[in-house]
Amino acid sequence: MKIVKVIKAVFFLAVIVGTGQLQAQKTTIGLTAPEDAIVLFDGSRESLDNNWTYWEGPRLSAEPPIKWKIVKNPAGTGTAVCSNDPAAANGKYGAADIVTKQKFEDFRLHVEFLIENKGGNSGVYLQNRYEIQILDGDSTSHGMAAVINEKSASYAPYKGLGKWNTYDIIFRAARFDNGEKKEDALVTIYFNGEKVHSNVPITKVWGGAFSGLDGGNNDGFGITDQPGGIKLQAEGHDVLFKNIWIKPLVLAESQTDIEL
């Protein structure tokens, strides 16, 4: 069993000798969670209800239990969850977003997603603050795999509608001294196994109070020193998710482009 896991890891990553950086070799769809990771969603209703809840933001209009439906995987075996919650119709973000009950600081996160229709829109929020965009047809700083409104990503790794895609994210939370932010949050992202962001700083929460924690504080610049959950955004689109897991880390140095 250990040998199989090592082989899978080798398929995913190769260490560049002398740099400490990672280069992806293969897609990470279906990547098994390490033994020390926390499985946040395994495709089941039980997993959804046990690990997630509606984010109780100022725009919440959905009521528990979570109305996101468990659906048959349209491009493989098993099941997934669809983000098309009725309360979020017409792009009403913040009305039915779901967030993990557990909160995190530094971590490695694995998320798999599939967009069914043209223009499909959702997002993965780190600490329920910083959005990594999911948006078919957009390659701008507000588009696919972008650190939203701060840095665009290559659109080339995107596999297109009806196919599974992956984000593998290494995140370091903002650092504080007596409540004052001293260092921005940092992130490195692999999109379908290709590195699209390397140690990118994130300066604020975009989208206002409806978007995430601290979004209403000082135009999003008022980041506070508290952990947050992983959030998935409902925007009235058929965006599916499966195989979500997280490995908490302690990143003492200001670096996320690291060997794992």
Buried (B, 14 or more C-beta within 10 A) or exposed (E): EEEEEEEBEEBBBEEEEEEEBBEBEBBBBEBBBBEEBBBBBBBEBEBBEEBBBBBEBEBBEBEEEBBBBBBEBBEEEEBBBBBBBEBBBEEBBBBBBBBBEBBBBBBBBBBBBBBBEEEBBBBBBBBBBBBBBBBBBBBEBBBBBBBBBBBBBBBEBBBEBEBBBBBBBBBBBBBBEEEEBEEBBBBBBBBBBBBBBBBBBBBBBBBBBBBBBBBBBEEBEEBEBEBBBBBBBBBBBBBBBBBBBBBBBEBEEEBBBBEE
